[in-house]
Amino acid sequence: MKINASVVFTGFGVSGGCSFRWGLNECINEQSGFIGFDTFEGLPDAIGIFE
């Protein structure tokens, strides 16, 4: 079922993005906006040449 409505979708914690990708594929309205967010613990400590 394709969705032909103008939507703004924000996803929080999208991780692998499976559900988010489904929404992108199902929405055919070009006026729609999709923004996906995920969290992380921050940047790792400096290790070797990576500082």
N, C-alpha and C positions, 0 to 999 in steps of 0.2 A: 504494500500500500504506500504510494508516494504522497507526500505532504506538499500541497501547493499553497501554503500560507506564509506570510512574512513573519518570521520568528527571530528572536534574539535568544540564543542558548548559551548559557555559561555552565561549564562543568567543573566541579572542584574535586580534586583527587582522581584525575582521569587515568593515572597509572599507565596501563598498556593501551588504553583508548578504545577498547572494543565497543562499548556502548556509544561513545562519542562518535566513532567512525560510522556506526549504524545510522545515527542521526544525520550526519553529513550526506550519506548515501541516499537516505529516504526523503530528504527535503529538496525539492526541485525549484523552489522559489529563489531567484538570484538576489533578491533584496534581503534575504536572511543573513544573520551573522552568527558565527560559532566561535566561541573562545574557550579553550580548555586550560585549566590550571592543575598543577600537581605540586606537592610539597617535597622538600628534602631537608636533611639535617644540616645543611650548610656545606661549605667547601671543606675538603679534607685538609689535614695538617700538611705542612711542607715536608716532602719526602724526596731525598736525593736532589736531582736537578730541578724538580718541580716545586717551585716556591711561590 
